Amino acid sequence: MATLGSHEQKHKVTVVGGSAIAKIVAENTAARPDIFQKDVQMWVFEEEYQIPEGSRHYDASSNFSTEKNKLTSLINHFHENVKYLPNISLPSNIIASPSLQESVKDSTILIFNLPHQFIGGLCDQMKGSILPYARGISCIKGVEVSKEDISLFSESIGEKLGIYVGALSGANIANEVALEKFCETTVAYDPPPMDSRNPTPKEGRTPQASQLDLTQITEHKDSKGLTSKVRLTAQPPDLPPLDHELMHTLFHRPYFHVHVVSDVAGVSLGGALKNIVALAAGFVAGLDWGDNAKAAIMRVGLLEMRKFGKMFFENSVRTATFTEESAGVADLITSCSGGRNFRCAKMSVQKKISIADVEKEELNGQMLQGTSTAKEVYGFLKARGKDGEFPLLTSTYLILQGEAKVEDLPDLIAKPNLF
């Protein structure tokens, strides 16, 4: 691992969406001027907003309170995302911008933290505006699943932009993070070989003539162990090396503890599959079966998450990611204790209505991540004849479809050939 120190250039950071993560990053860039530019650009979807009377910033004599203003102007004036993260002070070195192209210009580190359905269009807008050697971190929980394939959001972003992108996930409820309540997270970043500052010896050469210039390599392996479609450009040597140590420095705070690993697939899968398990936990909670039943669902769910990772990402997934990291077991515990998927599934059983009806009542028709992921994962497993090997993931989807009953869940998951 390289040692951080003085370099001719400093990393510039941009956050695409997400005030809570921007707060953390901006605190750290201000604290480490030797490796980061102080200001953090934050792209914000522009809209108009008027300071309400209940806000701590309300002033009847100010036009901010008497008329609508641009949200980015309000954020930059009050140093607070007054609409989406009210009453949380943001560092003054966060610069909110409505221009995506200007926000990402000249940035060496891009952090993506927004709903996955917007990523494709935003990446199209970013093309031609980002540095060819930029690197990224995706905070988007979930994976892209179809009957044909399963892919990580980090790799989808990387392919669209031609850069390498890692992932961040964990038991991180945004409001609690913003309030600086202690939590942990997992950053998954597997530094591409061309970013290494340590030349690799060529076999059979003398030491003086054996050094392989890794910066000339453009290929790297994806999460399935295959050669990625993306041809990367090495980061300049006068930038601080973007490795595990730098990632820890960028994200770690006294209230936000970070563990950096290389398992991007495991971290990403944990953030996706735990939502299905949370639905099942909500179902048994709705029947008032108690904590023992919920614990049983979580145990089986964790095993199926681990098995799924090893089966479909065997070349990169570490099973320990699911059992030891915040992105695995900790995020599962949080999601099965009070997350949206758990709460809505519990409500559907208590009210004896479908999840779709709960989504209409509680989420204004917005689909839960768990319900969409359950459908996609079931289709993916069914197409490969593997649905029977994942009884909890399969049963949860069948319950959502009305093809199985919640009361039968214990029998449905009691498969002797599960592992």
C-alpha positions as CSV (number, residue, x, y, z in Angstrom):
1,M,0.0,0.0,0.0
2,A,1.4,3.4,-1.0
3,T,1.9,6.1,1.6
4,L,-0.1,9.3,1.2
5,G,2.0,12.5,1.1
6,S,2.9,15.6,-0.9
7,H,2.2,15.4,-4.6
8,E,2.2,18.0,-7.4
9,Q,-1.5,17.5,-8.1
10,K,-4.4,16.9,-5.8
11,H,-7.6,14.9,-6.3
12,K,-10.7,16.8,-7.1
13,V,-13.9,15.2,-5.9
14,T,-17.5,15.5,-7.3
15,V,-20.6,14.0,-5.8
16,V,-23.4,13.3,-8.2
17,G,-26.4,13.6,-5.9
18,G,-26.5,12.8,-2.2
19,S,-26.0,15.5,0.4
20,A,-25.2,13.1,3.3
21,I,-22.2,11.5,1.6
22,A,-21.1,14.9,0.2
23,K,-21.0,16.1,3.8
24,I,-18.6,13.3,4.8
25,V,-16.4,13.8,1.8
26,A,-16.2,17.6,2.2
27,E,-15.2,17.3,5.8
28,N,-12.3,15.0,4.8
29,T,-11.1,17.1,1.8
30,A,-10.9,20.1,4.0
31,A,-9.0,18.1,6.6
32,R,-6.4,16.8,4.1
33,P,-5.4,19.6,1.7
34,D,-2.2,17.7,1.0
35,I,-4.1,15.2,-1.2
36,F,-7.4,16.7,-2.0
37,Q,-8.7,20.0,-3.4
38,K,-10.8,21.5,-0.7
39,D,-14.0,22.3,-2.6
40,V,-16.3,19.4,-3.4
41,Q,-18.6,19.8,-6.3
42,M,-22.1,18.4,-5.8
43,W,-24.5,18.0,-8.7
44,V,-28.1,18.7,-7.7
45,F,-31.2,18.3,-9.9
46,E,-32.4,21.8,-10.2
47,E,-35.8,22.8,-9.0
48,E,-37.5,25.7,-7.2
49,Y,-38.2,25.8,-3.5
50,Q,-39.5,28.3,-1.0
51,I,-38.3,28.3,2.6
52,P,-41.3,27.2,4.7
53,E,-42.3,28.9,7.9
54,G,-41.2,26.0,10.0
55,S,-37.6,26.2,8.8
56,R,-34.9,27.6,11.0
57,H,-34.0,29.8,8.0
58,Y,-37.5,31.4,7.6
59,D,-37.4,35.2,7.5
60,A,-40.5,37.0,6.5
61,S,-38.5,39.9,5.2
62,S,-36.3,37.7,2.9
63,N,-37.1,36.8,-0.6
64,F,-35.9,33.2,0.2
65,S,-39.0,32.9,2.3
66,T,-41.5,34.9,0.3
67,E,-40.8,33.4,-3.1
68,K,-39.4,30.4,-4.8
69,N,-35.7,30.2,-5.5
70,K,-33.3,27.8,-7.2
71,L,-32.5,24.9,-4.9
72,T,-28.8,25.1,-5.7
73,S,-28.8,28.8,-4.7
74,L,-30.5,28.0,-1.4
75,I,-28.0,25.2,-0.7
76,N,-25.0,27.4,-1.4
77,H,-26.5,30.3,0.6
78,F,-27.6,28.5,3.7
79,H,-25.1,25.6,3.5
80,E,-28.0,23.2,3.9
81,N,-30.1,21.1,1.6
82,V,-33.3,22.8,2.9
83,K,-35.6,20.5,0.9
84,Y,-34.1,17.0,1.2
85,L,-31.9,17.2,4.3
86,P,-33.3,20.0,6.4
87,N,-31.7,21.2,9.6
88,I,-28.4,19.5,8.8
89,S,-25.5,21.9,8.3
90,L,-23.3,21.2,5.3
91,P,-19.6,22.2,5.1
92,S,-19.1,25.5,3.3
93,N,-16.7,23.8,0.8
94,I,-19.6,22.0,-0.8
95,I,-20.5,23.8,-4.0
96,A,-23.9,22.8,-5.4
97,S,-24.3,23.1,-9.1
98,P,-27.2,22.4,-11.5
99,S,-24.8,21.8,-14.4
100,L,-23.7,18.1,-14.5
101,Q,-21.0,18.9,-17.1
102,E,-19.5,21.7,-15.0
103,S,-19.7,19.6,-11.8
104,V,-17.7,16.7,-13.1
105,K,-15.2,18.8,-15.1
106,D,-11.6,18.0,-14.1
107,S,-12.6,15.8,-11.3
108,T,-10.5,12.7,-10.6
109,I,-12.9,11.1,-8.2
110,L,-16.6,10.8,-9.0
111,I,-19.1,9.6,-6.3
112,F,-22.5,8.4,-7.6
113,N,-25.4,8.5,-5.1
114,L,-28.8,8.7,-6.7
115,P,-31.7,6.5,-7.8
116,H,-30.5,3.8,-10.2
117,Q,-33.1,4.7,-12.8
118,F,-31.4,8.0,-13.6
119,I,-27.9,6.6,-14.0
120,G,-28.1,5.8,-17.7
121,G,-29.3,9.2,-18.8
122,L,-26.8,11.1,-16.6
123,C,-23.9,9.0,-17.8
124,D,-24.9,9.9,-21.4
125,Q,-24.7,13.6,-20.4
126,M,-21.3,13.2,-18.7
127,K,-19.6,11.7,-21.7
128,G,-17.0,14.0,-23.1
129,S,-16.9,16.1,-19.8
130,I,-15.0,13.8,-17.5
131,L,-11.3,13.1,-17.4
132,P,-10.3,9.8,-19.1
133,Y,-8.4,8.7,-16.0
134,A,-11.2,9.6,-13.5
135,R,-12.2,6.9,-11.0
136,G,-15.6,6.4,-9.3
137,I,-17.4,5.0,-6.4
138,S,-21.1,3.9,-6.7
139,C,-23.3,4.3,-3.6
140,I,-26.2,2.9,-5.5
141,K,-27.5,-0.2,-3.7
142,G,-28.6,-3.1,-6.0
143,V,-27.6,-4.8,-9.2
144,E,-29.0,-5.0,-12.7
145,V,-30.7,-8.3,-13.3
146,S,-32.4,-9.8,-16.3
147,K,-33.0,-13.4,-17.4
148,E,-29.9,-13.3,-19.5
149,D,-27.4,-11.8,-17.1
150,I,-26.6,-10.0,-13.8
151,S,-24.3,-7.0,-13.6
152,L,-23.2,-4.5,-11.0
153,F,-24.2,-0.8,-11.2
154,S,-20.6,0.1,-10.6
155,E,-19.6,-1.8,-13.8
156,S,-22.5,-0.4,-15.8
157,I,-21.4,3.1,-14.9
158,G,-17.8,2.2,-15.7
159,E,-18.7,0.8,-19.1
160,K,-20.8,3.9,-20.0
161,L,-18.1,6.3,-19.0
162,G,-14.9,4.3,-19.8
163,I,-13.6,4.5,-16.2
164,Y,-13.1,2.1,-13.3
165,V,-15.8,2.4,-10.6
166,G,-15.9,0.7,-7.1
167,A,-18.8,0.5,-4.7
168,L,-19.8,1.7,-1.2
169,S,-22.6,0.0,0.8
170,G,-23.5,-0.8,4.4
171,A,-25.9,-0.2,7.2
172,N,-26.1,3.5,6.4
173,I,-29.6,5.1,6.9
174,A,-29.0,8.5,5.3
175,N,-30.7,10.6,8.1
176,E,-28.7,8.9,10.8
177,V,-25.5,9.4,8.9
178,A,-26.3,13.1,8.4
179,L,-27.0,13.4,12.2
180,E,-23.5,11.9,12.8
181,K,-24.9,8.9,14.6
182,F,-22.2,6.2,14.7
183,C,-22.3,3.6,11.9
184,E,-20.1,1.6,9.6
185,T,-19.8,1.1,5.9
186,T,-17.8,-0.9,3.4
187,V,-16.0,0.6,0.5
188,A,-15.1,-1.9,-2.3
189,Y,-12.3,-0.8,-4.5
190,D,-10.0,-3.1,-6.5
191,P,-7.3,-0.7,-7.9
192,P,-6.7,-1.4,-11.6
193,P,-3.2,-2.6,-12.4
194,M,-2.3,0.5,-14.4
195,D,-2.8,2.7,-11.3
196,S,-0.1,0.8,-9.4
197,R,3.1,2.7,-8.6
198,N,5.1,-0.5,-8.2
199,P,6.5,-2.0,-11.4
200,T,6.0,-5.7,-11.9
201,P,9.1,-7.8,-12.8
202,K,9.1,-9.7,-16.0
203,E,10.0,-13.3,-15.7
204,G,13.5,-14.3,-16.7
205,R,14.9,-10.8,-16.9
206,T,17.7,-9.1,-14.9
207,P,16.3,-6.6,-12.3
208,Q,17.6,-3.7,-14.3
209,A,15.7,-4.7,-17.5
210,S,12.8,-6.5,-16.0
211,Q,10.3,-3.8,-15.0
212,L,7.0,-3.9,-16.7
213,D,5.4,-0.4,-17.1
214,L,1.9,-1.0,-15.7
215,T,0.7,2.4,-16.8
216,Q,0.8,1.1,-20.4
217,I,-1.7,-1.7,-19.6
218,T,-5.3,-0.8,-20.5
219,E,-7.0,-4.1,-19.6
220,H,-8.4,-5.1,-16.3
221,K,-10.7,-7.9,-15.0
222,D,-14.3,-7.4,-14.2
223,S,-16.2,-9.0,-11.3
224,K,-16.7,-12.2,-13.1
225,G,-13.0,-12.7,-13.8
226,L,-13.4,-11.8,-17.5
227,T,-11.5,-9.1,-19.4
228,S,-13.5,-5.9,-19.1
229,K,-14.8,-4.2,-22.2
230,V,-13.4,-0.9,-20.8
231,R,-9.9,0.2,-21.7
232,L,-8.6,2.3,-18.9
233,T,-6.3,5.3,-18.8
234,A,-3.7,5.3,-16.0
235,Q,-3.9,8.1,-13.5
236,P,-1.0,10.5,-13.7
237,P,2.0,9.8,-11.4
238,D,1.9,13.3,-9.9
239,L,-1.6,12.5,-8.3
240,P,-1.7,10.7,-4.9
241,P,-2.1,7.0,-5.6
242,L,-5.8,6.0,-5.5
243,D,-5.6,2.9,-3.4
244,H,-7.3,1.5,-0.3
245,E,-5.5,4.0,2.0
246,L,-6.8,7.0,0.0
247,M,-10.3,5.6,-0.1
248,H,-10.3,5.2,3.7
249,T,-9.0,8.8,4.0
250,L,-11.7,10.1,1.8
251,F,-14.7,8.4,3.5
252,H,-13.8,7.6,7.1
253,R,-15.1,9.9,9.9
254,P,-15.2,9.4,13.7
255,Y,-19.0,8.7,13.3
256,F,-18.7,6.9,9.9
257,H,-16.2,4.0,10.2
258,V,-15.0,2.6,6.9
259,H,-13.5,-0.8,6.0
260,V,-12.0,-1.0,2.5
261,V,-12.0,-4.3,0.6
262,S,-11.5,-5.4,-3.0
263,D,-14.7,-7.4,-3.3
264,V,-16.9,-5.1,-5.4
265,A,-19.3,-7.9,-6.4
266,G,-19.9,-9.1,-2.8
267,V,-20.6,-5.5,-1.5
268,S,-23.0,-4.8,-4.4
269,L,-24.9,-8.1,-4.1
270,G,-25.3,-7.6,-0.3
271,G,-27.0,-4.3,-1.0
272,A,-29.4,-5.9,-3.4
273,L,-30.3,-9.3,-2.0
274,K,-30.9,-8.1,1.6
275,N,-33.9,-6.2,0.3
276,I,-35.6,-9.5,-0.6
277,V,-34.7,-11.1,2.7
278,A,-36.2,-8.0,4.4
279,L,-39.5,-8.6,2.7
280,A,-39.6,-12.1,4.1
281,A,-38.7,-10.8,7.6
282,G,-41.5,-8.3,7.3
283,F,-44.0,-11.1,6.3
284,V,-43.3,-13.1,9.5
285,A,-43.3,-10.0,11.6
286,G,-46.8,-9.2,10.2
287,L,-48.0,-12.5,11.5
288,D,-46.5,-11.6,14.9
289,W,-44.4,-14.7,15.0
290,G,-41.8,-13.0,17.1
291,D,-38.0,-12.4,17.0
292,N,-37.1,-16.1,16.7
293,A,-38.9,-16.4,13.4
294,K,-37.3,-13.2,12.1
295,A,-33.9,-14.4,13.1
296,A,-34.5,-17.7,11.3
297,I,-35.4,-15.9,8.1
298,M,-32.3,-13.7,8.4
299,R,-30.0,-16.7,8.9
300,V,-31.4,-18.5,5.9
301,G,-31.3,-15.3,3.9
302,L,-27.7,-14.7,4.7
303,L,-26.7,-18.2,3.6
304,E,-28.6,-17.7,0.3
305,M,-26.9,-14.4,-0.3
306,R,-23.5,-15.9,0.2
307,K,-24.4,-18.9,-2.0
308,F,-25.7,-16.6,-4.8
309,G,-22.4,-14.6,-4.8
310,K,-20.2,-17.7,-5.0
311,M,-22.4,-19.3,-7.7
312,F,-22.5,-16.4,-10.1
313,F,-19.4,-14.4,-9.2
314,E,-17.0,-17.2,-8.2
315,N,-13.9,-15.4,-9.5
316,S,-14.2,-12.4,-7.3
317,V,-16.7,-12.8,-4.4
318,R,-15.4,-13.4,-0.9
319,T,-17.9,-15.2,1.3
320,A,-16.6,-13.3,4.3
321,T,-18.0,-10.1,2.7
322,F,-21.5,-11.3,3.6
323,T,-20.7,-12.5,7.1
324,E,-18.1,-9.9,8.3
325,E,-18.8,-6.6,6.5
326,S,-21.3,-3.8,7.1
327,A,-22.3,-4.3,3.5
328,G,-23.4,-7.8,4.4
329,V,-24.7,-8.9,7.7
330,A,-25.0,-5.4,9.3
331,D,-27.0,-4.0,6.4
332,L,-29.2,-7.2,6.5
333,I,-29.9,-6.6,10.2
334,T,-30.8,-3.0,9.7
335,S,-33.0,-3.7,6.7
336,C,-34.9,-6.5,8.6
337,S,-35.4,-4.2,11.6
338,G,-37.0,-1.1,10.2
339,G,-36.2,-0.6,6.5
340,R,-38.9,0.3,4.0
341,N,-39.1,-3.2,2.6
342,F,-39.6,-4.7,6.0
343,R,-42.2,-2.2,7.1
344,C,-44.2,-2.5,3.9
345,A,-44.2,-6.3,3.9
346,K,-45.3,-6.3,7.6
347,M,-48.1,-3.8,6.8
348,S,-49.3,-5.9,3.9
349,V,-49.8,-8.9,6.1
350,Q,-51.3,-7.0,8.9
351,K,-53.8,-5.2,6.6
352,K,-54.3,-8.3,4.4
353,I,-53.5,-6.3,1.3
354,S,-51.0,-6.8,-1.5
355,I,-47.6,-5.2,-1.4
356,A,-48.6,-3.3,-4.5
357,D,-51.5,-1.7,-2.6
358,V,-49.1,-0.8,0.3
359,E,-46.8,0.8,-2.3
360,K,-49.7,2.9,-3.5
361,E,-50.7,4.0,0.0
362,E,-47.4,4.6,1.6
363,L,-45.0,5.3,-1.3
364,N,-47.2,7.1,-3.8
365,G,-47.0,4.2,-6.2
366,Q,-43.2,4.0,-6.1
367,M,-42.0,0.4,-6.2
368,L,-39.9,-1.0,-3.4
369,Q,-36.4,-2.1,-4.3
370,G,-37.1,-5.5,-2.8
371,T,-40.2,-6.2,-4.9
372,S,-38.5,-5.4,-8.2
373,T,-35.3,-7.2,-7.2
374,A,-37.2,-10.3,-6.1
375,K,-38.9,-10.5,-9.5
376,E,-35.7,-10.0,-11.4
377,V,-33.7,-12.5,-9.3
378,Y,-36.4,-15.1,-9.6
379,G,-36.5,-14.7,-13.4
380,F,-32.7,-15.0,-13.5
381,L,-32.7,-18.2,-11.3
382,K,-35.6,-19.8,-13.1
383,A,-34.0,-19.3,-16.4
384,R,-31.0,-21.4,-15.1
385,G,-33.1,-24.0,-13.3
386,K,-31.6,-22.8,-10.0
387,D,-34.7,-21.4,-8.3
388,G,-35.1,-24.5,-6.2
389,E,-31.6,-24.0,-4.7
390,F,-32.7,-20.6,-3.2
391,P,-35.9,-21.4,-1.4
392,L,-36.1,-18.2,0.5
393,L,-35.5,-15.9,-2.5
394,T,-37.9,-18.0,-4.5
395,S,-40.6,-18.2,-1.9
396,T,-40.6,-14.5,-1.2
397,Y,-41.3,-13.8,-4.9
398,L,-44.1,-16.4,-5.0
399,I,-45.7,-14.8,-1.9
400,L,-45.5,-11.4,-3.7
401,Q,-47.3,-13.0,-6.7
402,G,-50.0,-14.6,-4.5
403,E,-48.8,-18.1,-5.5
404,A,-47.7,-19.0,-2.0
405,K,-48.9,-18.1,1.5
406,V,-46.8,-16.4,4.2
407,E,-48.0,-19.0,6.7
408,D,-46.3,-21.7,4.6
409,L,-42.9,-20.0,4.6
410,P,-41.3,-22.3,7.2
411,D,-42.1,-25.3,5.1
412,L,-41.1,-23.6,1.9
413,I,-37.6,-22.8,3.1
414,A,-37.0,-26.2,4.8
415,K,-35.2,-27.7,1.9
416,P,-32.6,-30.4,2.9
417,N,-30.5,-29.8,-0.3
418,L,-30.2,-26.0,0.3
419,F,-26.4,-26.2,1.0
